[in-house]
Amino acid sequence: MNAIKHIACVMDGNRRWAKENGMDSLLGHEHGLGAMKRTLQFCIKNGIKYASFYAFSTENFRRTDKEKNFLFGHVARLASKEFNKLIKENIRIRFFGLKEKFPKSLQKMIKEVEENSVSCTGLTVNFLLGYGSRLEIVRAAKKVAQDIADNKVDPDNISEESFKKYLWTNGTPDPEIIVRPGRHARLSNFLLYQGAYSELYFPNCLWPEVDEDLLQGILDDYNQCQLNFGK
């Protein structure tokens, strides 16, 4: 059996699921919350210590103001209700991405949630908001260049592992599994550096349909993989 510490998910297909079920497209995000909760419970049940959710990409900033405001309000509601429940369950919550581009009120809530959960020792949940992997890598490269210019870092000592410390996800192990529902077989700018050796799963469903049976099937498949990392 292969040890797994981290499962990462692209929460794709909320709007399409709502339309296919005769609902306003924005309500799909509410139903996507159920899939997220099921994934968290699956991780806790199976001793998986990290779960990451791609909630809002850098490209999503191009969506309509109506949808962006709905999503921002959705995160705010989570911060005031659901996140507090997670903290009571000893779950740590972190946010990665361009948090500074979100409304000030939401930034404040995000900061409070992170601070209130910092001492939690159970599952760590990462929400990638305003996240784009290419931007993350470019920003990390700029920081490395600045540290070299300031004589803080010897360029000869920069390694793949030390470079990770400059990424938004610093402190989180690379995901062994990346799950991307939504009926598209692509990563969409998600954890490109961290996912170099991840097993990729593209189930033929939409995010609100993800449940324990699907996740168990993915875990069973992963446990049968022969992982040699190029050796």
N, C-alpha and C positions, 0 to 999 in steps of 0.2 A: 504494500500500500504506500502511495506517495504522500508525504507530509504536505499539508496545505495550510498556509498562514493567511492568505489574502485572496479574496474573490472580488473582482471589479465588474461593474455592470453599466452598460449604456442604456439609459431608460428611454428607449425609442418606441414610438408608435402610440403614444397616449391620444393624440388628436385623431388619428385614423381609427383607433379603436372606438372612440366616442361616436364618430360619424357612422361607422359600420353598425353601431347599436342605436342609431337614431337619436343621438344626444348632441347638444352643443359641443363643438370641438374642445372648448376650454375645460369642460367637465371631465375630459379624459385624464387630466392631471390629478384630479381628486381620486379617481379610480387607480391611477398609477401608485398612489400612496399605499394602497393595499398590497400591491406587489412588493413594494419596498419593505413593508412590515413583515411579509412572509419570508423575504430573503434574510432579514435580520434574525428572525426566529430560527431559520435554517442554519445560519452561521453559529448561533449560540448553541443549538442542539448538537452540531458537529464539531464544536471546539475550534472553529475558525476565528482567528483573533482580529482580523481586519476586513472591513467591507467598504468598498468605494462605489459611489453613485455619480454618474455623469448627469448632472441635473440641468445645466445651462452652459452652453458653449460660448466662445467669443463671437462666433457667427450668429448666435441667437440674439445678439444686441440689434440685429437688423430686422427683427420681427416688429409687428405693429405695436404701437404704444399700448393698445388695449390688452394684447396678450402679455406684454412685458409687465404691465401693472398688475395683471392677474397673477402672474408667476411670482412677482415680488411680494404681493399680498399673501400668496400661498405659503411662501417661505416664512413670512412674518407670523402667520397663524401657526405654522409648525413650531416656530421658535417659542411662542407663548404657551403652547399646549403639548404637542407631541414630544418635542425635544426635552421638556422637563420630565416627562415620563421615562424617557430613555436614560436620563441622568440618574433618576431614582433606581433604575435597574443596573447601575454601575457601568453605564456605557459612555465612553468618551466620544465627543463630537468635534470634528475639525472641518474647516472650510479652506479650499484651495482655489485660487483664481484671482481675477481682477475685482476683488471685493470693493475697492475704492470707487468703482463705477456704479455701484448700487446706491439706492436712496440712503441718505444719512441715517434715517430711523432704522433701516434694515441693517446697516453696518453696525449700529449700536447693539442691536439684538444679537447679531452674529458674534460680536466680541463677548457679550455677556454669556452666551451659551458656551463658547470655548473656555472662558475662564471658570465657569461653574462646573464644567466637566473635566477639568485638567487633572484632577486627582483620581478619576475613575480608572479602575484597573481591569475591567472586563473587556468586552468587545470595543474596538475603536472603529467609529464610522466616519468616513471621509465624504464630504459633499463637495463636488467640483462645480463651482459656480463661476460663470464668466471665465471658464477654463478653455485653453487651447494648447495642445502639446507643443506645437511649433513655437508659439509665443513663449511658452515656459522655457524651452531650450535656448531660444535667442536671449531671453533675459538672463538666464544662467550664464551664458557665454559672455555677456557684457559684464556681469559681476566678476567672473574669473579674470577678464581682461583688466578690469579696474584694480583688482587685488594684485595682479602682476605689476601694473604700473605703479602701485603704492608700495611695492616691494614686500607685500604681505605673503605672497605665494611664489615659490620657485616653479616656473613652468615645467621643469623636468620632473617635478613631483606630482603633477596632476595625473590622476588615474581615472578609470571609469567609476570607481567607488567614490573617490573624493569629489568628482564632478557632481555626483548625486546630491551632495550636500547643498548645492546651489539651486536645486530644483524646488518647486513649491512643495513637493511631496516628501521632502527631507524627513527622515525618521520613520517612514512607512516602508515595509519590505515590498519588493516587486510582486505583482500579482501572479500567482500560479495559473489562475483561470480568469479570462475575460469573457463575459457573456454579453452578446449584442443581439437582442431580439429586434423586431421591426421589419423583418423580411429583406434586410440588406446585409450583404457580406462585406462590410468595410468597417474600419475603426473610427472614421470621422474625427481624426485629430485627437484621439484619446490615448493617453499614456504610451506614446510612441517609443520613448526611451525606456521606460519602466517595463514595457510589455515585450521586450525583445525575445524572451524565451517563454512567454505565456502561451498556454493552450487556448486557442480561440474557438468559441462556440457561437454559432449563428442559428438559434432555434427558429423554426418557421411559425412564429407567433408574434404578437405585439406585447409590449411591456406589461400592461394590466393583466395579461393572461399568465404571466409567470407565477408558478406555484411550487410547492415542495416537491411534487413528483418530477417536474421538469428539472429542478435543481439537483435532486437525488440522482437522476439519470446522468446528468453532466458530471457529478462527482464520481459516480461509478465508472464512467468512461475514463475520466482522468486517472483514476486509481489503476486502470489497466494499461496506461501509457508507459512506454519505455522511454525514460528521460535520460539522455546521455549528453545533452548540451554540447554537441559537436564532437564528442570524444570517440 
